[in-house]
Amino acid sequence: MDSPIADIFNAVLVGNNSTIQAQIEEAMELGITAERILKEGMIPAMDEVGTRFEAGDFFVPEMLISARAMQAGLDRLRPELTDRSDLFSGRVVIGTVKGDLHDIGKNLVAVMLEGAGFEIIDLGFDVSPERFSAAAEENNANLVAMSALLTTSMTQMEATINDLERRGLREDVKIMIGGAPVTSEYADQIGADGFGQDASRAVTVARRLIGSE
């Protein structure tokens, strides 16, 4: 790994969002492409964050810090990557379901997915089934990702799936759900295609569902 890319890798890994954009600028001045910075530096760094999280070496605070650095780096790279269709993994509509105002976990999943090459349409929180369906249709989404932190709001996930079916969209879009009270059994029960136990696993599930892995 080239030294500038190694520096960017480490900046994402430790969550140094105050320097990463300058490091990216320096790398590009040396002739390193945005694609290489993303594929060889930033994505592997977030993969390592996920590996450490699953091993119990990183926890949610560390993941959030790394995700902020990843987001800062993506903000700088985005103009250089917008026309690179070969870097496109799929289009994801994501949000926290109606009746639920929690969005930290959803935000983390969104950053992890964007870092993995997915285009993200983030609807925020308290998102109704109708908004999920409309956004999926308008953006020709490959995947709808729903989060819930409250058991009382989980029913909105099934309501969203039903709304997608009612609009004739269900066959064209995969459904992934997650959140503290959500289980793989619940995903199966309501007819979701996948369950993301945490942010790092959500990326793996999304890649599998869309066929980009």
BELHUQUI-V428479 format. One record per residue. N is the residue number from 1. OMEGA is omega in degrees with one decimal (none if undefined). NEAR is the number of other C-alpha atoms within 12 Angstrom. D_LAST is the distance of its C-alpha to the last C-alpha in Angstrom with 1 decimal. Layout:
{{N:OMEGA:NEAR:D_LAST} {N:OMEGA:NEAR:D_LAST}}
This chain:
{{1:178.4:16:22.8} {2:-177.8:16:25.4} {3:178.3:18:27.8} {4:178.2:29:27.1} {5:176.4:34:23.4} {6:178.2:26:24.2} {7:178.4:28:26.5} {8:175.5:46:24.0} {9:-177.9:39:21.6} {10:179.0:30:24.5} {11:176.8:35:25.6} {12:-176.1:44:22.5} {13:-178.3:35:22.5} {14:176.6:30:26.2} {15:-178.2:30:26.1} {16:-175.5:27:28.5} {17:178.8:29:28.2} {18:-176.3:21:31.8} {19:-168.5:24:31.0} {20:-179.6:37:27.4} {21:176.9:31:28.3} {22:178.3:22:31.1} {23:177.0:34:29.0} {24:177.3:42:26.6} {25:-179.2:23:29.7} {26:179.9:21:31.0} {27:-179.1:28:27.8} {28:175.7:23:27.9} {29:177.9:13:31.6} {30:177.0:16:30.9} {31:177.7:16:28.7} {32:-174.5:26:25.3} {33:176.3:23:23.0} {34:179.4:35:21.3} {35:179.7:31:18.0} {36:179.3:27:18.7} {37:-178.8:42:19.9} {38:-172.4:37:16.8} {39:-175.0:29:14.2} {40:-178.1:27:16.6} {41:-168.8:38:18.6} {42:179.7:47:17.5} {43:176.6:40:13.8} {44:178.5:28:14.5} {45:179.3:36:17.6} {46:173.5:48:16.0} {47:177.9:32:13.6} {48:175.3:27:16.9} {49:178.6:38:18.6} {50:178.6:36:16.3} {51:-179.4:23:16.9} {52:177.5:21:20.6} {53:-178.5:25:20.7} {54:178.8:19:19.4} {55:-179.2:12:21.9} {56:178.8:13:24.6} {57:174.0:15:25.4} {58:177.3:22:24.4} {59:-175.3:20:25.5} {60:179.1:23:25.0} {61:178.5:18:27.5} {62:178.3:25:25.8} {63:179.4:38:22.4} {64:179.2:34:24.4} {65:177.7:27:26.1} {66:-179.3:41:22.9} {67:178.2:44:21.4} {68:177.4:35:24.7} {69:177.3:40:24.4} {70:-179.6:49:20.9} {71:178.4:36:22.3} {72:177.9:30:25.2} {73:178.6:41:23.2} {74:178.2:38:21.1} {75:179.3:23:24.4} {76:-175.9:25:25.7} {77:-171.1:34:22.7} {78:179.5:25:22.1} {79:-179.2:13:25.0} {80:-171.9:23:23.6} {81:-171.0:26:20.1} {82:-177.8:19:21.1} {83:-177.6:13:21.4} {84:-177.5:17:18.2} {85:-179.3:15:16.2} {86:177.8:14:13.7} {87:-173.9:25:12.7} {88:-179.8:26:12.2} {89:-177.5:29:9.0} {90:-178.0:34:11.3} {91:-173.8:36:14.7} {92:168.1:44:15.6} {93:-175.2:44:19.1} {94:177.4:50:19.9} {95:170.9:48:23.2} {96:-169.4:42:25.5} {97:-179.3:43:27.3} {98:179.3:33:30.9} {99:-177.8:24:33.5} {100:-176.2:28:31.3} {101:-178.7:21:31.9} {102:-177.9:25:29.5} {103:-179.0:30:26.8} {104:179.6:29:26.1} {105:178.1:36:23.1} {106:179.1:43:21.9} {107:179.9:32:22.4} {108:177.7:39:20.5} {109:-179.5:48:17.4} {110:179.5:42:17.9} {111:179.8:40:18.2} {112:179.8:44:15.1} {113:179.0:44:13.0} {114:178.3:41:15.0} {115:179.1:45:14.5} {116:174.6:42:10.7} {117:178.3:35:11.5} {118:170.8:35:12.3} {119:-172.1:33:15.8} {120:168.8:34:17.8} {121:-173.8:32:20.9} {122:-177.9:35:22.6} {123:178.6:32:25.4} {124:-177.7:29:26.8} {125:-178.3:28:28.6} {126:-174.4:30:30.9} {127:-178.7:34:28.9} {128:175.3:31:30.3} {129:-178.5:37:28.5} {130:178.4:26:30.0} {131:176.3:32:28.6} {132:-177.0:46:25.0} {133:-179.3:40:25.6} {134:-179.5:25:27.3} {135:178.4:31:24.7} {136:-179.4:38:21.9} {137:-177.1:28:24.2} {138:-175.2:16:25.4} {139:-179.1:24:22.1} {140:-174.1:24:20.3} {141:172.9:33:17.7} {142:-172.4:38:14.4} {143:169.3:47:14.6} {144:-179.0:51:17.7} {145:-177.1:53:17.7} {146:179.3:55:21.0} {147:173.2:55:22.7} {148:175.9:40:26.1} {149:-179.3:32:28.2} {150:177.3:24:31.2} {151:-179.1:21:31.6} {152:-178.5:15:33.9} {153:-177.0:30:31.2} {154:-178.8:34:28.6} {155:179.3:29:30.2} {156:176.6:32:29.2} {157:177.3:48:25.6} {158:178.4:31:26.9} {159:178.7:26:29.2} {160:177.3:40:26.4} {161:178.6:40:24.5} {162:-179.9:24:28.0} {163:176.7:23:28.6} {164:178.2:33:25.4} {165:-178.5:23:26.5} {166:-179.3:16:30.0} {167:179.5:20:28.9} {168:-176.3:16:27.0} {169:-168.4:28:23.6} {170:-177.2:27:21.9} {171:-176.0:21:20.4} {172:-174.2:21:18.8} {173:174.5:34:17.1} {174:-178.8:37:15.0} {175:174.1:45:16.9} {176:179.5:50:15.9} {177:178.6:52:19.0} {178:-177.3:45:20.1} {179:-172.5:38:23.2} {180:-177.0:24:25.8} {181:-173.5:23:27.4} {182:179.4:31:24.3} {183:177.0:25:23.2} {184:178.1:23:20.7} {185:178.5:18:23.8} {186:177.4:25:24.7} {187:178.4:29:21.4} {188:-176.5:18:22.0} {189:-175.2:19:25.6} {190:176.4:25:25.1} {191:174.3:25:22.4} {192:-178.5:36:19.4} {193:-176.9:32:15.9} {194:-179.4:35:14.7} {195:177.1:39:16.5} {196:-176.4:38:15.7} {197:176.3:32:18.3} {198:-172.5:37:18.2} {199:-177.6:43:16.6} {200:178.3:41:14.3} {201:179.2:28:13.0} {202:178.6:38:12.8} {203:179.2:43:10.0} {204:-179.7:28:8.0} {205:-179.9:32:9.4} {206:178.5:45:8.9} {207:179.6:30:5.2} {208:-176.9:23:5.7} {209:-177.1:29:8.8} {210:177.9:27:8.1} {211:179.7:16:5.5} {212:176.8:20:3.8} {213:none:14:0.0}}
